[in-house]
Amino acid sequence: MSRIRARAKRSPSPIIGSFIVRKHALDFLKNESGATAIEYGLIAAGIAVAIIAIVNTLGGQLKDIFTSISTGLQQDN
């Protein structure tokens, strides 16, 4: 019985425990290293979408140009 009471006296109070949890939560929210990685990922994704849109647009136009050139060459023969 005395060991249980001795342990109870050594354990932190609920107020100190909540302070520690609050401190760790604030530290977690202040940490911006993960946010920076996410921002770089979003920038890369945006660039990829822009490249895909440009390639699709130019690809269709280039196909039309080469088709008209091919048709013109075949008519000359």
mmJSON file of the N, C-alpha and C atoms, coordinates in Angstrom:
{"data_MODEL":{"atom_site":{
"group_PDB":["ATOM","ATOM","ATOM","ATOM","ATOM","ATOM","ATOM","ATOM","ATOM","ATOM","ATOM","ATOM","ATOM","ATOM","ATOM","ATOM","ATOM","ATOM","ATOM","ATOM","ATOM","ATOM","ATOM","ATOM","ATOM","ATOM","ATOM","ATOM","ATOM","ATOM","ATOM","ATOM","ATOM","ATOM","ATOM","ATOM","ATOM","ATOM","ATOM","ATOM","ATOM","ATOM","ATOM","ATOM","ATOM","ATOM","ATOM","ATOM","ATOM","ATOM","ATOM","ATOM","ATOM","ATOM","ATOM","ATOM","ATOM","ATOM","ATOM","ATOM","ATOM","ATOM","ATOM","ATOM","ATOM","ATOM","ATOM","ATOM","ATOM","ATOM","ATOM","ATOM","ATOM","ATOM","ATOM","ATOM","ATOM","ATOM","ATOM","ATOM","ATOM","ATOM","ATOM","ATOM","ATOM","ATOM","ATOM","ATOM","ATOM","ATOM","ATOM","ATOM","ATOM","ATOM","ATOM","ATOM","ATOM","ATOM","ATOM","ATOM","ATOM","ATOM","ATOM","ATOM","ATOM","ATOM","ATOM","ATOM","ATOM","ATOM","ATOM","ATOM","ATOM","ATOM","ATOM","ATOM","ATOM","ATOM","ATOM","ATOM","ATOM","ATOM","ATOM","ATOM","ATOM","ATOM","ATOM","ATOM","ATOM","ATOM","ATOM","ATOM","ATOM","ATOM","ATOM","ATOM","ATOM","ATOM","ATOM","ATOM","ATOM","ATOM","ATOM","ATOM","ATOM","ATOM","ATOM","ATOM","ATOM","ATOM","ATOM","ATOM","ATOM","ATOM","ATOM","ATOM","ATOM","ATOM","ATOM","ATOM","ATOM","ATOM","ATOM","ATOM","ATOM","ATOM","ATOM","ATOM","ATOM","ATOM","ATOM","ATOM","ATOM","ATOM","ATOM","ATOM","ATOM","ATOM","ATOM","ATOM","ATOM","ATOM","ATOM","ATOM","ATOM","ATOM","ATOM","ATOM","ATOM","ATOM","ATOM","ATOM","ATOM","ATOM","ATOM","ATOM","ATOM","ATOM","ATOM","ATOM","ATOM","ATOM","ATOM","ATOM","ATOM","ATOM","ATOM","ATOM","ATOM","ATOM","ATOM","ATOM","ATOM","ATOM","ATOM","ATOM","ATOM","ATOM","ATOM","ATOM","ATOM","ATOM","ATOM","ATOM","ATOM","ATOM","ATOM","ATOM","ATOM","ATOM","ATOM"],
"id":[1,2,3,4,5,6,7,8,9,10,11,12,13,14,15,16,17,18,19,20,21,22,23,24,25,26,27,28,29,30,31,32,33,34,35,36,37,38,39,40,41,42,43,44,45,46,47,48,49,50,51,52,53,54,55,56,57,58,59,60,61,62,63,64,65,66,67,68,69,70,71,72,73,74,75,76,77,78,79,80,81,82,83,84,85,86,87,88,89,90,91,92,93,94,95,96,97,98,99,100,101,102,103,104,105,106,107,108,109,110,111,112,113,114,115,116,117,118,119,120,121,122,123,124,125,126,127,128,129,130,131,132,133,134,135,136,137,138,139,140,141,142,143,144,145,146,147,148,149,150,151,152,153,154,155,156,157,158,159,160,161,162,163,164,165,166,167,168,169,170,171,172,173,174,175,176,177,178,179,180,181,182,183,184,185,186,187,188,189,190,191,192,193,194,195,196,197,198,199,200,201,202,203,204,205,206,207,208,209,210,211,212,213,214,215,216,217,218,219,220,221,222,223,224,225,226,227,228,229,230,231],
"type_symbol":["N","C","C","N","C","C","N","C","C","N","C","C","N","C","C","N","C","C","N","C","C","N","C","C","N","C","C","N","C","C","N","C","C","N","C","C","N","C","C","N","C","C","N","C","C","N","C","C","N","C","C","N","C","C","N","C","C","N","C","C","N","C","C","N","C","C","N","C","C","N","C","C","N","C","C","N","C","C","N","C","C","N","C","C","N","C","C","N","C","C","N","C","C","N","C","C","N","C","C","N","C","C","N","C","C","N","C","C","N","C","C","N","C","C","N","C","C","N","C","C","N","C","C","N","C","C","N","C","C","N","C","C","N","C","C","N","C","C","N","C","C","N","C","C","N","C","C","N","C","C","N","C","C","N","C","C","N","C","C","N","C","C","N","C","C","N","C","C","N","C","C","N","C","C","N","C","C","N","C","C","N","C","C","N","C","C","N","C","C","N","C","C","N","C","C","N","C","C","N","C","C","N","C","C","N","C","C","N","C","C","N","C","C","N","C","C","N","C","C","N","C","C","N","C","C","N","C","C","N","C","C"],
"label_atom_id":["N","CA","C","N","CA","C","N","CA","C","N","CA","C","N","CA","C","N","CA","C","N","CA","C","N","CA","C","N","CA","C","N","CA","C","N","CA","C","N","CA","C","N","CA","C","N","CA","C","N","CA","C","N","CA","C","N","CA","C","N","CA","C","N","CA","C","N","CA","C","N","CA","C","N","CA","C","N","CA","C","N","CA","C","N","CA","C","N","CA","C","N","CA","C","N","CA","C","N","CA","C","N","CA","C","N","CA","C","N","CA","C","N","CA","C","N","CA","C","N","CA","C","N","CA","C","N","CA","C","N","CA","C","N","CA","C","N","CA","C","N","CA","C","N","CA","C","N","CA","C","N","CA","C","N","CA","C","N","CA","C","N","CA","C","N","CA","C","N","CA","C","N","CA","C","N","CA","C","N","CA","C","N","CA","C","N","CA","C","N","CA","C","N","CA","C","N","CA","C","N","CA","C","N","CA","C","N","CA","C","N","CA","C","N","CA","C","N","CA","C","N","CA","C","N","CA","C","N","CA","C","N","CA","C","N","CA","C","N","CA","C","N","CA","C","N","CA","C","N","CA","C","N","CA","C","N","CA","C","N","CA","C","N","CA","C","N","CA","C"],
"label_alt_id":[null,null,null,null,null,null,null,null,null,null,null,null,null,null,null,null,null,null,null,null,null,null,null,null,null,null,null,null,null,null,null,null,null,null,null,null,null,null,null,null,null,null,null,null,null,null,null,null,null,null,null,null,null,null,null,null,null,null,null,null,null,null,null,null,null,null,null,null,null,null,null,null,null,null,null,null,null,null,null,null,null,null,null,null,null,null,null,null,null,null,null,null,null,null,null,null,null,null,null,null,null,null,null,null,null,null,null,null,null,null,null,null,null,null,null,null,null,null,null,null,null,null,null,null,null,null,null,null,null,null,null,null,null,null,null,null,null,null,null,null,null,null,null,null,null,null,null,null,null,null,null,null,null,null,null,null,null,null,null,null,null,null,null,null,null,null,null,null,null,null,null,null,null,null,null,null,null,null,null,null,null,null,null,null,null,null,null,null,null,null,null,null,null,null,null,null,null,null,null,null,null,null,null,null,null,null,null,null,null,null,null,null,null,null,null,null,null,null,null,null,null,null,null,null,null,null,null,null,null,null,null],
"label_comp_id":["MET","MET","MET","SER","SER","SER","ARG","ARG","ARG","ILE","ILE","ILE","ARG","ARG","ARG","ALA","ALA","ALA","ARG","ARG","ARG","ALA","ALA","ALA","LYS","LYS","LYS","ARG","ARG","ARG","SER","SER","SER","PRO","PRO","PRO","SER","SER","SER","PRO","PRO","PRO","ILE","ILE","ILE","ILE","ILE","ILE","GLY","GLY","GLY","SER","SER","SER","PHE","PHE","PHE","ILE","ILE","ILE","VAL","VAL","VAL","ARG","ARG","ARG","LYS","LYS","LYS","HIS","HIS","HIS","ALA","ALA","ALA","LEU","LEU","LEU","ASP","ASP","ASP","PHE","PHE","PHE","LEU","LEU","LEU","LYS","LYS","LYS","ASN","ASN","ASN","GLU","GLU","GLU","SER","SER","SER","GLY","GLY","GLY","ALA","ALA","ALA","THR","THR","THR","ALA","ALA","ALA","ILE","ILE","ILE","GLU","GLU","GLU","TYR","TYR","TYR","GLY","GLY","GLY","LEU","LEU","LEU","ILE","ILE","ILE","ALA","ALA","ALA","ALA","ALA","ALA","GLY","GLY","GLY","ILE","ILE","ILE","ALA","ALA","ALA","VAL","VAL","VAL","ALA","ALA","ALA","ILE","ILE","ILE","ILE","ILE","ILE","ALA","ALA","ALA","ILE","ILE","ILE","VAL","VAL","VAL","ASN","ASN","ASN","THR","THR","THR","LEU","LEU","LEU","GLY","GLY","GLY","GLY","GLY","GLY","GLN","GLN","GLN","LEU","LEU","LEU","LYS","LYS","LYS","ASP","ASP","ASP","ILE","ILE","ILE","PHE","PHE","PHE","THR","THR","THR","SER","SER","SER","ILE","ILE","ILE","SER","SER","SER","THR","THR","THR","GLY","GLY","GLY","LEU","LEU","LEU","GLN","GLN","GLN","GLN","GLN","GLN","ASP","ASP","ASP","ASN","ASN","ASN"],
"label_asym_id":["A","A","A","A","A","A","A","A","A","A","A","A","A","A","A","A","A","A","A","A","A","A","A","A","A","A","A","A","A","A","A","A","A","A","A","A","A","A","A","A","A","A","A","A","A","A","A","A","A","A","A","A","A","A","A","A","A","A","A","A","A","A","A","A","A","A","A","A","A","A","A","A","A","A","A","A","A","A","A","A","A","A","A","A","A","A","A","A","A","A","A","A","A","A","A","A","A","A","A","A","A","A","A","A","A","A","A","A","A","A","A","A","A","A","A","A","A","A","A","A","A","A","A","A","A","A","A","A","A","A","A","A","A","A","A","A","A","A","A","A","A","A","A","A","A","A","A","A","A","A","A","A","A","A","A","A","A","A","A","A","A","A","A","A","A","A","A","A","A","A","A","A","A","A","A","A","A","A","A","A","A","A","A","A","A","A","A","A","A","A","A","A","A","A","A","A","A","A","A","A","A","A","A","A","A","A","A","A","A","A","A","A","A","A","A","A","A","A","A","A","A","A","A","A","A","A","A","A","A","A","A"],
"label_entity_id":["1","1","1","1","1","1","1","1","1","1","1","1","1","1","1","1","1","1","1","1","1","1","1","1","1","1","1","1","1","1","1","1","1","1","1","1","1","1","1","1","1","1","1","1","1","1","1","1","1","1","1","1","1","1","1","1","1","1","1","1","1","1","1","1","1","1","1","1","1","1","1","1","1","1","1","1","1","1","1","1","1","1","1","1","1","1","1","1","1","1","1","1","1","1","1","1","1","1","1","1","1","1","1","1","1","1","1","1","1","1","1","1","1","1","1","1","1","1","1","1","1","1","1","1","1","1","1","1","1","1","1","1","1","1","1","1","1","1","1","1","1","1","1","1","1","1","1","1","1","1","1","1","1","1","1","1","1","1","1","1","1","1","1","1","1","1","1","1","1","1","1","1","1","1","1","1","1","1","1","1","1","1","1","1","1","1","1","1","1","1","1","1","1","1","1","1","1","1","1","1","1","1","1","1","1","1","1","1","1","1","1","1","1","1","1","1","1","1","1","1","1","1","1","1","1","1","1","1","1","1","1"],
"label_seq_id":[1,1,1,2,2,2,3,3,3,4,4,4,5,5,5,6,6,6,7,7,7,8,8,8,9,9,9,10,10,10,11,11,11,12,12,12,13,13,13,14,14,14,15,15,15,16,16,16,17,17,17,18,18,18,19,19,19,20,20,20,21,21,21,22,22,22,23,23,23,24,24,24,25,25,25,26,26,26,27,27,27,28,28,28,29,29,29,30,30,30,31,31,31,32,32,32,33,33,33,34,34,34,35,35,35,36,36,36,37,37,37,38,38,38,39,39,39,40,40,40,41,41,41,42,42,42,43,43,43,44,44,44,45,45,45,46,46,46,47,47,47,48,48,48,49,49,49,50,50,50,51,51,51,52,52,52,53,53,53,54,54,54,55,55,55,56,56,56,57,57,57,58,58,58,59,59,59,60,60,60,61,61,61,62,62,62,63,63,63,64,64,64,65,65,65,66,66,66,67,67,67,68,68,68,69,69,69,70,70,70,71,71,71,72,72,72,73,73,73,74,74,74,75,75,75,76,76,76,77,77,77],
"pdbx_PDB_ins_code":[null,null,null,null,null,null,null,null,null,null,null,null,null,null,null,null,null,null,null,null,null,null,null,null,null,null,null,null,null,null,null,null,null,null,null,null,null,null,null,null,null,null,null,null,null,null,null,null,null,null,null,null,null,null,null,null,null,null,null,null,null,null,null,null,null,null,null,null,null,null,null,null,null,null,null,null,null,null,null,null,null,null,null,null,null,null,null,null,null,null,null,null,null,null,null,null,null,null,null,null,null,null,null,null,null,null,null,null,null,null,null,null,null,null,null,null,null,null,null,null,null,null,null,null,null,null,null,null,null,null,null,null,null,null,null,null,null,null,null,null,null,null,null,null,null,null,null,null,null,null,null,null,null,null,null,null,null,null,null,null,null,null,null,null,null,null,null,null,null,null,null,null,null,null,null,null,null,null,null,null,null,null,null,null,null,null,null,null,null,null,null,null,null,null,null,null,null,null,null,null,null,null,null,null,null,null,null,null,null,null,null,null,null,null,null,null,null,null,null,null,null,null,null,null,null,null,null,null,null,null,null],
"Cartn_x":[0.82,0.0,0.86,1.967,2.817,3.495,3.749,4.374,3.422,2.159,1.172,1.095,1.073,1.015,2.3,3.438,4.703,4.721,4.21,4.139,3.18,2.071,1.087,1.686,2.537,3.145,4.173,4.818,5.842,5.269,4.059,3.486,3.115,3.241,2.917,1.441,1.129,-0.27,-0.954,-2.274,-2.992,-2.721,-2.461,-2.189,-0.868,0.155,1.46,1.341,0.588,0.396,-0.28,-1.301,-1.989,-1.087,-0.228,0.725,1.703,2.171,3.108,2.436,1.201,0.469,0.253,-0.126,-0.34,0.962,2.078,3.37,3.735,3.553,3.863,2.929,1.672,0.731,1.131,1.531,1.962,3.251,4.176,5.412,5.104,4.157,3.768,3.162,2.321,1.681,2.673,3.708,4.707,5.704,5.831,6.786,6.314,7.138,6.739,7.514,8.305,9.105,8.217,7.169,6.258,5.46,5.096,4.337,5.161,6.464,7.331,7.384,7.492,7.518,6.207,5.103,3.802,3.698,4.217,4.179,4.984,6.164,6.966,6.246,5.582,4.819,3.684,2.989,1.893,2.416,3.563,4.16,4.529,5.152,5.528,4.298,3.225,1.997,1.389,1.42,0.902,1.691,3.007,3.848,3.573,3.406,3.116,1.792,0.775,-0.527,-0.403,0.364,0.556,1.273,2.298,3.04,2.135,1.334,0.426,-0.583,-1.12,-2.089,-1.44,-0.237,0.464,0.785,1.275,1.626,0.388,-0.725,-1.955,-2.421,-2.345,-2.762,-1.839,-0.545,0.408,0.433,0.224,0.209,-0.893,-2.058,-3.176,-2.905,-2.32,-1.994,-0.904,0.112,1.178,0.655,-0.271,-0.86,-1.578,-2.338,-3.05,-2.067,-0.975,0.025,0.66,1.08,1.729,0.751,-0.506,-1.513,-1.701,-1.763,-1.93,-0.694,0.497,1.725,1.729,1.353,1.326,0.303,-0.85,-1.888,-1.397,-0.734,-0.21,0.877,1.731,2.78,2.195,1.138,0.536,-0.197,-0.755,-1.479,-0.499,0.733,1.718,2.205,2.157,2.653,1.634],
"Cartn_y":[-1.191,0.0,1.25,1.221,2.4,2.674,1.612,1.814,2.554,2.223,2.882,4.369,4.685,6.093,6.827,6.143,6.777,7.077,6.164,6.403,7.546,7.588,8.637,10.008,10.099,11.377,11.804,10.831,11.157,11.485,11.079,11.328,12.802,13.359,14.779,15.026,16.223,16.573,16.717,16.646,16.815,18.164,19.185,20.516,20.489,19.876,19.785,18.912,17.822,16.943,17.659,18.457,19.187,20.272,20.859,21.847,21.203,20.011,19.299,18.956,18.468,18.133,19.388,20.49,21.749,22.236,22.113,22.535,21.705,20.395,19.542,19.84,20.123,20.455,21.758,22.756,24.028,23.863,23.054,22.782,22.108,21.178,20.476,21.455,22.359,23.32,24.35,24.667,25.633,25.026,23.704,23.04,23.19,23.813,24.094,23.269,22.315,21.553,20.71,20.126,19.355,20.234,21.42,22.348,22.786,22.977,23.376,22.282,21.037,19.923,19.836,20.063,20.033,21.169,22.344,23.468,23.154,22.591,22.218,21.167,20.235,19.227,19.838,20.807,21.484,22.304,22.944,23.705,22.761,21.628,20.654,20.107,19.849,19.351,20.4,21.653,22.724,22.865,22.775,22.843,21.666,20.476,19.286,19.434,19.963,20.161,21.161,22.231,23.227,22.618,21.819,21.177,20.228,19.445,18.5,19.249,20.356,21.139,21.72,22.232,22.813,21.739,20.59,19.504,18.994,18.859,18.408,19.408,20.681,21.706,21.727,21.791,21.829,20.515,19.419,18.114,18.028,18.512,18.511,19.415,20.576,21.504,20.933,20.323,19.719,18.569,17.798,16.697,17.248,18.323,18.937,19.462,20.082,20.618,19.502,18.435,17.328,16.584,16.518,15.89,16.702,18.021,18.86,18.8,18.73,18.594,17.253,16.199,14.874,14.805,15.41,15.434,16.227,17.348,18.158,17.418,16.67,15.919,14.76,14.152,13.034,13.52,14.707,15.248,15.64,16.02,16.389,15.181,14.014,12.805,12.261],
"Cartn_z":[0.0,0.0,0.0,0.686,0.758,-0.585,-1.364,-2.679,-3.628,-3.559,-4.419,-4.079,-2.804,-2.397,-2.789,-2.703,-3.082,-4.577,-5.385,-6.831,-7.154,-6.441,-6.675,-6.373,-5.391,-5.045,-6.096,-6.767,-7.745,-9.124,-9.414,-10.733,-10.864,-12.081,-12.258,-12.068,-11.68,-11.482,-12.838,-12.866,-14.137,-14.793,-13.983,-14.536,-15.301,-14.722,-15.386,-16.629,-16.529,-17.682,-18.836,-18.532,-19.604,-20.186,-19.35,-19.847,-20.821,-20.5,-21.379,-22.703,-22.652,-23.877,-24.715,-24.073,-24.789,-25.434,-24.708,-25.249,-26.481,-26.414,-27.563,-28.745,-28.47,-29.54,-30.222,-29.441,-30.027,-30.822,-30.307,-31.05,-32.379,-32.365,-33.593,-34.598,-34.137,-35.034,-35.572,-34.81,-35.258,-36.244,-36.251,-37.136,-38.577,-39.423,-40.799,-41.82,-41.412,-42.376,-43.287,-42.779,-43.612,-44.558,-44.104,-44.945,-46.149,-45.946,-47.06,-48.108,-47.681,-48.631,-49.407,-48.729,-49.398,-50.416,-50.06,-50.996,-52.254,-52.093,-53.261,-54.106,-53.471,-54.203,-54.998,-54.395,-55.108,-56.286,-56.115,-57.22,-58.362,-58.027,-59.06,-59.774,-59.027,-59.644,-60.572,-60.17,-61.024,-62.311,-62.211,-63.408,-64.326,-63.741,-64.554,-65.295,-64.626,-65.275,-66.424,-66.204,-67.265,-68.464,-68.212,-69.307,-70.083,-69.372,-70.038,-70.912,-70.403,-71.183,-72.441,-72.308,-73.465,-74.491,-74.03,-74.955,-75.682,-74.983,-75.639,-76.692,-76.381,-77.334,-78.553,-78.301,-79.412,-80.181,-79.482,-80.15,-81.179,-80.839,-81.788,-82.977,-82.727,-83.813,-84.718,-84.107,-84.918,-85.764,-85.219,-85.987,-87.222,-87.028,-88.162,-89.207,-88.765,-89.701,-90.506,-89.843,-90.552,-91.463,-91.056,-91.915,-93.195,-93.065,-94.261,-95.152,-94.578,-95.368,-96.102,-95.391,-95.995,-97.128,-96.928,-97.966,-99.182,-98.94,-100.026,-100.813,-100.133,-100.814,-101.644,-101.118,-101.842,-103.088,-103.056,-104.209,-105.33,-104.95,-105.972,-106.758,-106.174,-106.851,-107.764],
"occupancy":[1.0,1.0,1.0,1.0,1.0,1.0,1.0,1.0,1.0,1.0,1.0,1.0,1.0,1.0,1.0,1.0,1.0,1.0,1.0,1.0,1.0,1.0,1.0,1.0,1.0,1.0,1.0,1.0,1.0,1.0,1.0,1.0,1.0,1.0,1.0,1.0,1.0,1.0,1.0,1.0,1.0,1.0,1.0,1.0,1.0,1.0,1.0,1.0,1.0,1.0,1.0,1.0,1.0,1.0,1.0,1.0,1.0,1.0,1.0,1.0,1.0,1.0,1.0,1.0,1.0,1.0,1.0,1.0,1.0,1.0,1.0,1.0,1.0,1.0,1.0,1.0,1.0,1.0,1.0,1.0,1.0,1.0,1.0,1.0,1.0,1.0,1.0,1.0,1.0,1.0,1.0,1.0,1.0,1.0,1.0,1.0,1.0,1.0,1.0,1.0,1.0,1.0,1.0,1.0,1.0,1.0,1.0,1.0,1.0,1.0,1.0,1.0,1.0,1.0,1.0,1.0,1.0,1.0,1.0,1.0,1.0,1.0,1.0,1.0,1.0,1.0,1.0,1.0,1.0,1.0,1.0,1.0,1.0,1.0,1.0,1.0,1.0,1.0,1.0,1.0,1.0,1.0,1.0,1.0,1.0,1.0,1.0,1.0,1.0,1.0,1.0,1.0,1.0,1.0,1.0,1.0,1.0,1.0,1.0,1.0,1.0,1.0,1.0,1.0,1.0,1.0,1.0,1.0,1.0,1.0,1.0,1.0,1.0,1.0,1.0,1.0,1.0,1.0,1.0,1.0,1.0,1.0,1.0,1.0,1.0,1.0,1.0,1.0,1.0,1.0,1.0,1.0,1.0,1.0,1.0,1.0,1.0,1.0,1.0,1.0,1.0,1.0,1.0,1.0,1.0,1.0,1.0,1.0,1.0,1.0,1.0,1.0,1.0,1.0,1.0,1.0,1.0,1.0,1.0,1.0,1.0,1.0,1.0,1.0,1.0,1.0,1.0,1.0,1.0,1.0,1.0],
"B_iso_or_equiv":[0.0,0.0,0.0,0.0,0.0,0.0,0.0,0.0,0.0,0.0,0.0,0.0,0.0,0.0,0.0,0.0,0.0,0.0,0.0,0.0,0.0,0.0,0.0,0.0,0.0,0.0,0.0,0.0,0.0,0.0,0.0,0.0,0.0,0.0,0.0,0.0,0.0,0.0,0.0,0.0,0.0,0.0,0.0,0.0,0.0,0.0,0.0,0.0,0.0,0.0,0.0,0.0,0.0,0.0,0.0,0.0,0.0,0.0,0.0,0.0,0.0,0.0,0.0,0.0,0.0,0.0,0.0,0.0,0.0,0.0,0.0,0.0,0.0,0.0,0.0,0.0,0.0,0.0,0.0,0.0,0.0,0.0,0.0,0.0,0.0,0.0,0.0,0.0,0.0,0.0,0.0,0.0,0.0,0.0,0.0,0.0,0.0,0.0,0.0,0.0,0.0,0.0,0.0,0.0,0.0,0.0,0.0,0.0,0.0,0.0,0.0,0.0,0.0,0.0,0.0,0.0,0.0,0.0,0.0,0.0,0.0,0.0,0.0,0.0,0.0,0.0,0.0,0.0,0.0,0.0,0.0,0.0,0.0,0.0,0.0,0.0,0.0,0.0,0.0,0.0,0.0,0.0,0.0,0.0,0.0,0.0,0.0,0.0,0.0,0.0,0.0,0.0,0.0,0.0,0.0,0.0,0.0,0.0,0.0,0.0,0.0,0.0,0.0,0.0,0.0,0.0,0.0,0.0,0.0,0.0,0.0,0.0,0.0,0.0,0.0,0.0,0.0,0.0,0.0,0.0,0.0,0.0,0.0,0.0,0.0,0.0,0.0,0.0,0.0,0.0,0.0,0.0,0.0,0.0,0.0,0.0,0.0,0.0,0.0,0.0,0.0,0.0,0.0,0.0,0.0,0.0,0.0,0.0,0.0,0.0,0.0,0.0,0.0,0.0,0.0,0.0,0.0,0.0,0.0,0.0,0.0,0.0,0.0,0.0,0.0,0.0,0.0,0.0,0.0,0.0,0.0],
"pdbx_formal_charge":[null,null,null,null,null,null,null,null,null,null,null,null,null,null,null,null,null,null,null,null,null,null,null,null,null,null,null,null,null,null,null,null,null,null,null,null,null,null,null,null,null,null,null,null,null,null,null,null,null,null,null,null,null,null,null,null,null,null,null,null,null,null,null,null,null,null,null,null,null,null,null,null,null,null,null,null,null,null,null,null,null,null,null,null,null,null,null,null,null,null,null,null,null,null,null,null,null,null,null,null,null,null,null,null,null,null,null,null,null,null,null,null,null,null,null,null,null,null,null,null,null,null,null,null,null,null,null,null,null,null,null,null,null,null,null,null,null,null,null,null,null,null,null,null,null,null,null,null,null,null,null,null,null,null,null,null,null,null,null,null,null,null,null,null,null,null,null,null,null,null,null,null,null,null,null,null,null,null,null,null,null,null,null,null,null,null,null,null,null,null,null,null,null,null,null,null,null,null,null,null,null,null,null,null,null,null,null,null,null,null,null,null,null,null,null,null,null,null,null,null,null,null,null,null,null,null,null,null,null,null,null],
"auth_seq_id":[1,1,1,2,2,2,3,3,3,4,4,4,5,5,5,6,6,6,7,7,7,8,8,8,9,9,9,10,10,10,11,11,11,12,12,12,13,13,13,14,14,14,15,15,15,16,16,16,17,17,17,18,18,18,19,19,19,20,20,20,21,21,21,22,22,22,23,23,23,24,24,24,25,25,25,26,26,26,27,27,27,28,28,28,29,29,29,30,30,30,31,31,31,32,32,32,33,33,33,34,34,34,35,35,35,36,36,36,37,37,37,38,38,38,39,39,39,40,40,40,41,41,41,42,42,42,43,43,43,44,44,44,45,45,45,46,46,46,47,47,47,48,48,48,49,49,49,50,50,50,51,51,51,52,52,52,53,53,53,54,54,54,55,55,55,56,56,56,57,57,57,58,58,58,59,59,59,60,60,60,61,61,61,62,62,62,63,63,63,64,64,64,65,65,65,66,66,66,67,67,67,68,68,68,69,69,69,70,70,70,71,71,71,72,72,72,73,73,73,74,74,74,75,75,75,76,76,76,77,77,77],
"auth_comp_id":["MET","MET","MET","SER","SER","SER","ARG","ARG","ARG","ILE","ILE","ILE","ARG","ARG","ARG","ALA","ALA","ALA","ARG","ARG","ARG","ALA","ALA","ALA","LYS","LYS","LYS","ARG","ARG","ARG","SER","SER","SER","PRO","PRO","PRO","SER","SER","SER","PRO","PRO","PRO","ILE","ILE","ILE","ILE","ILE","ILE","GLY","GLY","GLY","SER","SER","SER","PHE","PHE","PHE","ILE","ILE","ILE","VAL","VAL","VAL","ARG","ARG","ARG","LYS","LYS","LYS","HIS","HIS","HIS","ALA","ALA","ALA","LEU","LEU","LEU","ASP","ASP","ASP","PHE","PHE","PHE","LEU","LEU","LEU","LYS","LYS","LYS","ASN","ASN","ASN","GLU","GLU","GLU","SER","SER","SER","GLY","GLY","GLY","ALA","ALA","ALA","THR","THR","THR","ALA","ALA","ALA","ILE","ILE","ILE","GLU","GLU","GLU","TYR","TYR","TYR","GLY","GLY","GLY","LEU","LEU","LEU","ILE","ILE","ILE","ALA","ALA","ALA","ALA","ALA","ALA","GLY","GLY","GLY","ILE","ILE","ILE","ALA","ALA","ALA","VAL","VAL","VAL","ALA","ALA","ALA","ILE","ILE","ILE","ILE","ILE","ILE","ALA","ALA","ALA","ILE","ILE","ILE","VAL","VAL","VAL","ASN","ASN","ASN","THR","THR","THR","LEU","LEU","LEU","GLY","GLY","GLY","GLY","GLY","GLY","GLN","GLN","GLN","LEU","LEU","LEU","LYS","LYS","LYS","ASP","ASP","ASP","ILE","ILE","ILE","PHE","PHE","PHE","THR","THR","THR","SER","SER","SER","ILE","ILE","ILE","SER","SER","SER","THR","THR","THR","GLY","GLY","GLY","LEU","LEU","LEU","GLN","GLN","GLN","GLN","GLN","GLN","ASP","ASP","ASP","ASN","ASN","ASN"],
"auth_asym_id":["A","A","A","A","A","A","A","A","A","A","A","A","A","A","A","A","A","A","A","A","A","A","A","A","A","A","A","A","A","A","A","A","A","A","A","A","A","A","A","A","A","A","A","A","A","A","A","A","A","A","A","A","A","A","A","A","A","A","A","A","A","A","A","A","A","A","A","A","A","A","A","A","A","A","A","A","A","A","A","A","A","A","A","A","A","A","A","A","A","A","A","A","A","A","A","A","A","A","A","A","A","A","A","A","A","A","A","A","A","A","A","A","A","A","A","A","A","A","A","A","A","A","A","A","A","A","A","A","A","A","A","A","A","A","A","A","A","A","A","A","A","A","A","A","A","A","A","A","A","A","A","A","A","A","A","A","A","A","A","A","A","A","A","A","A","A","A","A","A","A","A","A","A","A","A","A","A","A","A","A","A","A","A","A","A","A","A","A","A","A","A","A","A","A","A","A","A","A","A","A","A","A","A","A","A","A","A","A","A","A","A","A","A","A","A","A","A","A","A","A","A","A","A","A","A","A","A","A","A","A","A"],
"auth_atom_id":["N","CA","C","N","CA","C","N","CA","C","N","CA","C","N","CA","C","N","CA","C","N","CA","C","N","CA","C","N","CA","C","N","CA","C","N","CA","C","N","CA","C","N","CA","C","N","CA","C","N","CA","C","N","CA","C","N","CA","C","N","CA","C","N","CA","C","N","CA","C","N","CA","C","N","CA","C","N","CA","C","N","CA","C","N","CA","C","N","CA","C","N","CA","C","N","CA","C","N","CA","C","N","CA","C","N","CA","C","N","CA","C","N","CA","C","N","CA","C","N","CA","C","N","CA","C","N","CA","C","N","CA","C","N","CA","C","N","CA","C","N","CA","C","N","CA","C","N","CA","C","N","CA","C","N","CA","C","N","CA","C","N","CA","C","N","CA","C","N","CA","C","N","CA","C","N","CA","C","N","CA","C","N","CA","C","N","CA","C","N","CA","C","N","CA","C","N","CA","C","N","CA","C","N","CA","C","N","CA","C","N","CA","C","N","CA","C","N","CA","C","N","CA","C","N","CA","C","N","CA","C","N","CA","C","N","CA","C","N","CA","C","N","CA","C","N","CA","C","N","CA","C","N","CA","C","N","CA","C","N","CA","C","N","CA","C","N","CA","C"],
"pdbx_PDB_model_num":[1,1,1,1,1,1,1,1,1,1,1,1,1,1,1,1,1,1,1,1,1,1,1,1,1,1,1,1,1,1,1,1,1,1,1,1,1,1,1,1,1,1,1,1,1,1,1,1,1,1,1,1,1,1,1,1,1,1,1,1,1,1,1,1,1,1,1,1,1,1,1,1,1,1,1,1,1,1,1,1,1,1,1,1,1,1,1,1,1,1,1,1,1,1,1,1,1,1,1,1,1,1,1,1,1,1,1,1,1,1,1,1,1,1,1,1,1,1,1,1,1,1,1,1,1,1,1,1,1,1,1,1,1,1,1,1,1,1,1,1,1,1,1,1,1,1,1,1,1,1,1,1,1,1,1,1,1,1,1,1,1,1,1,1,1,1,1,1,1,1,1,1,1,1,1,1,1,1,1,1,1,1,1,1,1,1,1,1,1,1,1,1,1,1,1,1,1,1,1,1,1,1,1,1,1,1,1,1,1,1,1,1,1,1,1,1,1,1,1,1,1,1,1,1,1,1,1,1,1,1,1]
}}}
